[in-house]
Amino acid sequence: MKIYKLIFLLFILLIYNFAGASCQDNNPNKDAEFDILNPTTGGYTHSFFQSKIRGNVDFNVYLPPSWSKKNSSQYPLIILLHGQGGSEYSLTYVIPADSLNYWVKNKSIPEVVVIALSGGDNLSKMQWYTDSNENMVTSNENGELRKYCYEKFNTSMKSSQISIIGYSRGATGALNFAVNFPTKFSSIASIAFVSDYAIERLKQGIDVNHEKIINSGIKIQMWIGSKDGFVLKGNRKGSSIISSYLKEKGIANELKTIKGKTHSMFELFENPNNLNYFKFCTKMWKNNSD
């Protein structure tokens, strides 16, 4: 009798294991980021792609309401870089899809694809100027951001149609891309750059790439809150120092103070500030259209 019970138990275990394996193999989410990606127009879609250089890259992508992969003209691209401790969701909270839809509908901005990236696995320690992030964002090779967006979202790979908006540590990243990869972007918007530890790195990039930055025509605009605690209490002067250094080298840029705003992302991206960042970028696309 005991033998029969043992055989029966073994039989049940075999069935359970087989069913589990079948379910796992048929899981539609398993290694299927390319196949199941079905973006929502007029909203954000969350997914990821496999960068050859960095590995898994999580993102949220916004596609305008009338977006079509079959559209004969390719869409401009804005890349959003979050700050320390943020994620690919952070800037989507302060640049909501409803606002983007409204701006597009009223022709405040043209139809644009917006992609908010995750900076890495350790979000509190990540930097946008690591080799892996630099290559992932600037490379035109298969498997990297630009080619991925071109293939999936019908975005332009022309540098004249690609811009960056970065907040806090993401502002550091935006400035780093501007001074070290100036031919890769039309414009960058640096919001609340207070990472003074990066000042020397940025100055070195300006010195090395001085002529390339000027000849590229890249436009640089920086914003800082008048009540930013890092500036007032921490004596952080990164934005003013880099703006002045760029001007000393003959590189045009503009530093704007947002009255009454702290370092808070939610304050700095209140309307119409968030719209102004986008207007700056889209103006550059018109000037650089080819």
C-alpha positions in Angstrom: 0.0 0.0 0.0 2.9 2.4 0.9 4.4 1.7 -2.5 1.2 2.7 -4.3 1.1 6.0 -2.3 4.7 6.7 -3.1 4.1 6.1 -6.8 1.0 8.3 -6.7 2.9 11.1 -5.0 5.7 10.9 -7.6 3.1 11.0 -10.4 1.6 14.2 -8.9 5.0 15.8 -8.6 5.8 15.1 -12.2 2.5 16.6 -13.4 3.1 19.7 -11.2 6.7 20.2 -12.6 5.5 19.7 -16.2 2.7 22.2 -15.8 5.0 24.7 -14.2 7.6 24.4 -17.0 4.9 24.8 -19.6 3.6 27.9 -18.0 7.0 29.4 -17.8 7.8 28.7 -21.4 4.5 30.2 -22.5 5.0 33.3 -20.3 4.4 36.2 -22.8 6.6 38.6 -20.8 9.7 36.4 -20.8 12.5 38.0 -22.8 9.9 39.6 -25.0 10.5 43.4 -24.6 10.8 43.8 -28.4 7.8 41.6 -29.4 5.2 42.8 -26.9 6.0 46.5 -27.0 2.7 48.1 -28.0 3.0 51.8 -27.2 0.0 53.8 -26.2 -0.3 57.0 -28.2 -1.0 60.2 -26.2 0.5 58.6 -23.1 3.5 57.0 -21.6 4.5 53.3 -22.1 6.9 51.6 -19.7 9.4 49.0 -21.1 13.1 48.3 -21.4 15.7 47.5 -24.1 18.9 45.6 -24.0 21.9 47.9 -24.5 25.0 46.1 -25.7 27.1 48.4 -23.6 25.0 49.0 -20.4 22.7 46.0 -20.3 19.0 46.4 -19.3 17.8 50.0 -19.7 14.3 50.8 -18.3 12.4 53.7 -19.8 9.0 55.4 -20.2 8.2 56.7 -23.6 5.6 59.2 -24.7 4.2 59.1 -28.2 2.0 62.0 -29.5 -1.7 61.2 -30.1 -1.4 61.0 -33.9 1.9 59.0 -33.8 2.3 56.4 -36.5 5.3 54.2 -37.2 4.3 54.6 -40.9 4.6 58.4 -40.8 6.8 59.5 -43.7 8.6 62.1 -41.6 10.5 61.0 -38.5 9.8 62.5 -35.0 12.2 64.7 -33.0 13.4 63.1 -29.8 13.7 64.6 -26.3 15.7 62.5 -23.7 14.8 63.1 -20.1 17.5 62.5 -17.4 16.4 62.2 -13.8 18.3 63.2 -10.7 19.9 61.3 -7.8 17.6 58.7 -6.4 15.1 59.2 -9.2 14.0 56.7 -11.9 12.5 56.5 -15.4 9.2 57.6 -13.7 10.4 60.7 -12.0 10.1 63.3 -14.7 6.9 61.8 -16.1 5.2 63.0 -13.0 6.1 66.6 -13.7 5.8 66.4 -17.5 2.5 64.4 -17.7 1.2 63.1 -20.9 -2.0 65.3 -20.6 0.2 68.4 -20.7 2.2 67.1 -23.7 -1.0 66.3 -25.5 -2.3 69.8 -24.8 0.9 71.5 -25.9 0.9 69.5 -29.2 -2.8 70.2 -29.8 -2.4 73.9 -29.3 0.8 73.9 -31.4 2.9 75.2 -28.5 5.4 72.4 -29.4 5.5 70.1 -32.5 4.8 66.4 -32.3 7.7 64.9 -30.4 8.7 61.6 -28.9 9.8 61.8 -25.3 11.8 59.1 -23.6 12.6 59.1 -19.8 15.5 56.8 -19.0 16.7 55.0 -15.9 20.3 55.9 -15.1 21.2 52.5 -13.8 20.7 49.9 -11.1 22.0 51.9 -8.2 19.9 55.1 -8.6 21.4 56.9 -5.6 25.0 56.5 -6.9 24.5 56.5 -10.6 26.0 59.2 -12.9 25.0 60.0 -16.4 28.7 60.5 -17.4 29.8 56.9 -16.9 31.2 55.3 -20.0 28.3 53.0 -20.3 25.7 55.7 -20.1 27.6 58.0 -22.4 27.9 55.3 -25.1 24.3 54.1 -24.6 23.0 57.6 -25.3 25.3 58.8 -28.0 26.0 55.7 -30.1 24.3 55.1 -33.4 25.0 51.4 -33.2 22.4 48.6 -33.1 21.1 48.0 -29.6 21.7 51.5 -28.3 19.2 54.2 -27.6 19.2 56.2 -30.8 18.9 53.2 -33.1 16.3 51.6 -30.8 14.1 54.7 -30.9 14.5 55.0 -34.6 13.4 51.4 -35.2 10.6 51.3 -32.6 9.3 54.8 -32.4 10.2 56.3 -35.8 12.4 59.0 -34.4 15.1 60.9 -36.2 18.7 59.9 -35.8 19.8 63.4 -36.9 21.5 65.3 -34.1 19.7 68.4 -35.2 16.5 66.7 -34.0 17.6 65.3 -30.6 17.7 67.3 -27.3 18.2 66.6 -23.6 16.4 67.9 -20.6 18.1 67.0 -17.3 17.2 67.7 -13.7 19.7 68.0 -10.8 22.2 65.1 -11.3 20.5 64.8 -14.7 21.4 68.4 -15.4 25.0 67.4 -14.8 24.6 64.7 -17.4 23.0 67.1 -19.8 25.9 69.5 -19.5 28.4 66.7 -19.8 26.8 65.6 -23.1 26.8 69.1 -24.3 30.5 69.8 -23.8 31.9 66.3 -24.5 29.5 65.2 -27.3 28.3 68.6 -28.8 27.8 67.2 -32.3 25.3 64.6 -31.0 22.6 67.0 -29.9 20.7 70.1 -31.0 20.3 71.6 -27.5 20.3 70.7 -23.8 18.3 72.2 -21.0 20.1 72.0 -17.6 17.6 72.3 -14.7 19.2 72.9 -11.2 22.8 72.0 -11.8 24.4 72.1 -8.3 26.9 69.2 -8.6 30.0 71.3 -7.9 32.1 68.1 -7.8 31.6 67.9 -11.6 32.8 71.5 -12.3 36.4 70.5 -13.2 35.3 67.6 -15.3 33.0 70.0 -17.3 35.7 72.6 -17.6 38.1 70.0 -19.0 35.5 69.0 -21.5 35.0 72.6 -22.5 38.8 73.1 -22.9 39.3 70.0 -25.0 36.2 70.4 -27.2 36.2 74.2 -27.4 36.2 74.5 -31.2 33.9 71.5 -31.7 31.3 73.0 -29.3 31.3 76.3 -31.1 31.2 74.8 -34.6 28.4 72.4 -33.7 26.0 75.2 -32.9 24.6 73.3 -29.9 22.4 75.5 -27.7 22.8 75.4 -23.9 20.3 76.9 -21.5 20.5 76.6 -17.7 17.9 77.2 -15.0 18.2 77.5 -11.2 15.7 78.3 -8.5 16.2 81.6 -6.6 15.6 79.7 -3.4 17.6 76.6 -4.1 18.9 75.4 -0.8 22.1 73.9 -2.3 23.0 77.3 -3.5 21.9 79.4 -0.5 22.9 77.1 2.3 25.5 74.8 0.6 27.2 77.6 -1.4 26.9 75.5 -4.5 27.9 77.7 -7.5 28.0 75.1 -10.3 25.5 76.7 -12.6 26.9 80.2 -12.5 30.5 79.0 -12.7 29.9 76.8 -15.8 27.8 79.5 -17.5 30.5 82.1 -17.0 33.3 79.7 -18.1 31.4 78.9 -21.3 31.0 82.6 -22.0 34.7 83.2 -21.3 35.5 80.6 -24.0 33.1 82.3 -26.5 30.4 79.6 -26.1 26.9 81.1 -26.1 24.6 80.0 -23.3 22.0 81.4 -21.0 21.5 81.0 -17.2 18.0 81.9 -16.0 16.8 82.2 -12.4 13.3 80.9 -11.6 12.0 83.3 -8.9 10.7 81.8 -5.7 11.6 78.2 -6.5 13.7 75.8 -4.5 15.6 72.7 -5.7 12.3 70.8 -5.7 11.6 69.0 -9.0 7.9 69.7 -8.6 8.4 73.4 -8.2 10.9 73.8 -11.0 8.7 71.9 -13.4 5.5 73.7 -12.6 3.7 75.1 -15.6 4.8 77.2 -17.5 8.4 76.3 -16.6 8.1 72.7 -18.0 6.6 74.1 -21.2 9.5 76.7 -21.5 12.1 73.9 -21.4 10.3 72.2 -24.3 9.9 75.4 -26.2 13.6 76.0 -26.0 14.4 72.6 -27.4 11.8 72.8 -30.2 13.0 76.2 -31.2 16.4 74.8 -31.8 15.0 72.0 -34.0 13.4 74.6 -36.3 16.6 76.5 -36.5 18.6 73.4 -37.3 16.1 71.7 -39.6 17.7 70.2 -42.6 
